[in-house]
Every structure is written in C-alpha cells, then in structure tokens.
Amino acid sequence: MELDKIKRILVVGAGTMGHAIAQVYATAGFEVDLVDLNQEVLDNALTKIKSNLSLLVEYKHVISGETSNILSRIHPSTDLKVAAQNCDLVLEAVSEDRDVKRDVFSQLDEFCSEDIILASNTSELNIFNVAKVKNPKRLVIHHWFHPPYIIPLVEIVAGRKTSSEVIDISFKLLEKIGKKPLILKKFTNAFVVNKIQQAINSAVFALLIKGIASPEEIDMAIKNTLGVRLPFAGVAQNLDFVGLDVVYDIIKNMGMDLVFLRDKVNNGQLGAKTSIGFYDYQGRTEEEILTKRDKLYLQMLDFLKQKNAFEPI
C-alpha cells in the first residue's frame, strides 16, 4: 500500500466519533463511505456534519463554497460489503463492545483485500486481541479525540505484528489531512492522553468523595492554574520549570524513588535552571527560558479573561 494510492476511506460506525472522522477525511478531499446498520443514525450523522461545517465556516476553518463539495464526498450506506470492496483504508468507530468489534473486523477481513489497512478508533480495548484477521500486519489503532474536526492529535498504536510500513503510512496520511499524529513506542492500556485523563479523573473523584471541594471549585482551581500553563508547558516541561531536583525531593517524600529522575538530578540535569532537564534548552539561561514562558502565560491569561473562560460554559 502506498500513500498516494489511498483515495477512498471507509468509516464503519456513524455515531459520535465516526461521522466526525468521516467529515475530516472528506474535508481533506477524500471520498468517504460512512457505514452504519441504522439508517436513522446515518441521517442524524449527516445533519451533524452539516452543522459542524457551518461552525467551521463561521470560524474560517472551511471555505463557505466548499461545504457542498465536502458533503458530496460523503457516501452514507448500510451495506458494509459493498463499501468494503471499494475502499483503500478502513477506520472502525463502532461502540466499545468487544463482540461488536470482533464481528465488524471479521466482516472486514472477509470483504476487504488483504493489503488494506484496518484501523480502529478504540481507546479502551486491545483490538489486537479482539480482532481476528488473516493479515495482522495491517491492523493498527488510530485513536482520535472528540471533536475530531477540532482536536489535532491522533494516537497511532501498533500491535506486536503491525508492520512498520503500516505505521509509516498511517503517520503520513494523518499529517496529510492536517492532524498531529503521535506514534506510541509500545502498546499500553488507555494510551497517553486517556491514561493521564484517567489519573486526573481519579483525583477529582477522591476530592469529591472526601468533600474537600465542590465540582465548581475544582474546575475553578484547575482553570486558574493548569488552564493557563498547559497550552504552552504541557505536563512534562512544567516539571523542568519547577526543577527536577525539587520534583525528586517531592517524590522521595512520597516514599518513591524513580531511577530515571534520580539519574537526571545526579547528572545536574535539573531543568530550566541548568538549561537541560526533560528538555534540552540549547544553552539558554534560566532567565531567558522563564521570561519567554512568562510572556506566553500572560498572553494566555489575558486571552482567557477576554473570553470569560474562567466562567462555566
């Protein structure tokens, strides 16, 4: 399979994620077959896509005159067999039900040629254990985030038998349609973003159970701290700003000893204060690094205040 030969995408499942992923591919110029067993779901999907496109036109992410062309490239259908025979790549986006996904991939394995990439949007299941296909080298995860037509990231996750060629084509295809793909170095449950999100959710639930703060107070606290910092510093680089020596002391006080963190501290890689930590700051001084950071934080703070972002939606 070559990237320039991928012209037609099959999206299986027209629900929350499927219809929006189909919209993204169609916007990028691909012909898209959107398949669902339920005609009502398909009809609702097209209504949502039209609404999404109107919003994107309003914010100048889509040219007004292109809307009809985008819609014309989306072909809704309840016939998986026919759609599968014409596609160049499949993206499965059905419900997170092991049996349903297994059945879908069994049909795709039967209907598609053996070199077609079969991608799953799953974030909860190990699709490599669930799906039984004759050529497992072509099986891969493309994990999109809601809403797909706004959020740039797509996590690419390989199984033990997934070929490097499939990973490479997946990366290039997602870049081609304007996404920010991330290839995980190995499989892990929940991948990167959801694993961090789950940790946050667990902390929120613990605070609520113990009556430490209300949901509104928790969100207010996060918006006024992480909400300002995350867009620029992320979570790992922020540790560089704290100082990895300080972070290591905190970790030790919690009764833990992380070898990779201890090694950085022992090697004098403390973050911004030494110009190298998790990130390499190329010899810049701490003042230079933190001044740049602070200017960005101030710009973000002013923008969020202007948008009343600290108030509930």
N, C-alpha and C positions, 0 to 999 in steps of 0.2 A: 504493500500500500504506500502510495506517495501522496504528499500533502496536496499538491496541485490537482490530484485526481478526486479529491473529496469535494463533491459538488452538491450532494443531496444528503440531508440529515434526517434520521428517523428519531423522533422523540416519543417514547412509549409512556403514556400517562399524562393527562391534560389537567391535572389538579394544580395545587398551589405552586409547585416548582416547574412542572412540565410545560405548562402553557407559556410561562415567562422565559424559560430557556429557549423554547421554540421561537419566541419573539426576538431574542437576541441574535440567534443564527439567521433569521430572516432579515433582520435589520442589517446584518453584515453581508447580505447578498446571496445567502444560500437558499436553495429550495428545501422546504421542511415539511415532512409528513408528520402530523400530530395525531397519534392514535390513542383512542380510549374506547373501552367497551360500551360506555354510556354516552349516547348521543346528546343527552341533556348537559353532561359535563363538557362536551366539546362545544356546544352552543354557548355555554357560560364562559368557556375559555376564550372564545373569540370576542365576546363582549368585554372581558377584562383586558385583552390585548389592545383593543381599540381605545379603551380608557387610559391604559398605560402609555400608549403612543401619543395621545393628546397631551398628557402631562409632560412627556419628553419634548414635544414640540414647544410647549409653553416655556420650557427652560432651555430651549435651543440646543438640545442634545440630539434632536432629529429634525431634519428639514421638513417643513409643512407639506410640501408637494410629494414627499417620499412615502407618506403614510399608506396611500392606496397601493403602491408598489410593494411595500413590505407585506401588507395583508395578502396580496395576490400570490406571494411566495409561500404562504402557509396553507397546507392542504390537510384539512381535518378528515379523519376516516375512522371507521370502526373495524376495518379489515387489516389486521396485522400481517397476514400472509402476503397480501399484495404489496403493502408498503415496504415490507422487509426485503422483497425481491428487487426493489429499485434503489435502495439506499446505499450510501458509501460509508456511513458511520451511524451507530446506534447509541442513543443515550436513554437509559432506563430511568424513569422517575415515578414508578408506581409506589403504592403505600409500603411502609416499612414492615411488611409482613413476610416472614421467611418463605412460607409456602407460595404466596403470590409471586414473589420474585423468582423462586425456583421454576415455577411454571412458565413465566414470561421468558426466562433465559433458555428453557428447553425448547420453546417455540422458535425463538430467535436462532438457536443453534440449528434447528431444522430448516428454517426458511431462508436464512442468510448464507451467502457464500462463506467459506471457511477463513478467508483473509480479512473479512470486515471487522473493524474494531468494535467490540461490545463494551460500552462504558456504563457504569452505574452511578447514580447520584447519591447512593446511600451514605449515611453518616453514622449509622448505628450497627449495621450488620457486616460481618466479614463475608462479603459477596464471593470471595474466592473459595469459601467452604460451602456456600449455599448454591451457587450456580454450577451446573454440570454441563460443560461444553466440550466438544471434541478437540478444539484447539485452544487450550487455556492460555497460550501465549498472547492472545488478542484481548484477554479480559483485563479491564482496568477500572479504576474508580475516578470519576470526575466529580468532585464534591463542590457544588455551587452553594451560594449563600443568598438568602432571601432579603430583599427582592433582587433577582438575578440581573435585571436590566439597570440596576444602580450599583450594587456592590461589585467591586472589581475582582476580588480574589476567587480563584478556583483551586482547590487542593487536588493534586494528582497523586493517587496512591496505587502502587503496584503490588501484585501478589508474588509469590516465590517463582511462579512460572511466567509472569508477564515479560514479554520481550522488551529489550532496550529500545528497539525500533518503535514499538507502540508508545512508549513513554515519550520519546523524542517527537513523534508526530503529534501526540496529544498536546505537548507543550507548545509547539509551533502553531497548531491550529487555534488554541486558546489565545495565544498572543495575537494572532491574525485578526481575531474578532474583537480585540481591544481589552481582553481580560488580563489579569495579573496572576499567572499560574505559579503554584508552589509545588515542587516535587518533593514528597516526603522521602527521607533516606531509607525508611523501613516502615512496615505496617504497625500501627498502634490503634487501639480502640479509640474512637471519637476524634482521631487525627490531632491537628494542632489547635485550631480555634475553639472547637467544641470542648476539647479537654480543658482548656483554660476557662471557658464559659461555665462548664460544669463545676469547676472549683469555686468560681465566683458565686454561682447559684447555691452551692452548699454553704458558703459563708453567710449568704443572705438568709437562708432558711434557719441557720443556727441563731443568728441575731434576732429573728422574728420569734422563734420558739422560746428564747430566753427573755423576751420582752425588753431588749436593750434599746431598740429604736423601731419606729413605725416604717412601713414601706416608703412613705413620702419622705421621711427623714433620711433614710438610707440613700434614696435616689438623689436628694439634695446634696448630701455629703459627697457622693461619687461625682456628680456633675461639677461640683465646685473644686474638685481635685483631679481625679483621673480624667475627667471630661476635658479639662484644659490641656493636660500633658500628653495623653495617649496619641493624639494625631501626629505629634512630632517625635516623641521619645519612645513610643511603644512601651513594652514592659521590660525587655532585657536592657536596652540602652539606659533606661531610667536608673537601673542599678549602678551603672557607671557613674551617673551623676551623684548618687548617694555616696558612692565609694565602696569598692568591693571589700576593703578591709572592714568597714563598718557593717556591711551585709554579712560578712563571715562571722563577726562577733555576735551578731543577732542570731545567726544560725546555730552557733555553738551554745548560746544561752537557751536555745530551744531543745538542746540535747542531741543535735545532729552534727555531723562532720562530713561535708561534701568535698571529696578529694579534688575535683576539678577546680573548685573555688579556692581551696587551701593552696593549691599549686600556683594559681594566679597571684594570690597575696604574697606568697613566699618569693615569687619572681618579680615582685614590685609592679605588677600589672593591676593597678588599683582603680582604673577608670579615668575620668577626665583629669584628675589631679596629677596623673603621671603620663597622660596622653595615650594610654593604651589600657584596655580592660577587656570587656567582651568585644568592643570595637577598637579599631586602630585609628587614632586621630591624627596620624601623619605628622607628629612632632608639634602640633599646635599647643599653645599654652592653655592652662586651665581657664584663664581669663577670656581668651579668645573663644573657647568652646562654650563656656557658660553665658557669655554675652550674646552669642548667636542664639543659644537656647532661649534666653530670657526675652529677646526681641520677638521670637516666634510665639512664645507663650503670651506675651502682651497683645500681639496681633490677634491671636485666637480668643483671648479673653474679651477684647473689645468687640470682636465679631459675634461671639455668643451672647453677649449682653444686648447687642443691637437686634439680634433675632429673638430675644426673650427666651433663650434656650434653657435657662435655669428654671423656668416655669414648666409644670406638667403639660404634656401635649393634649 
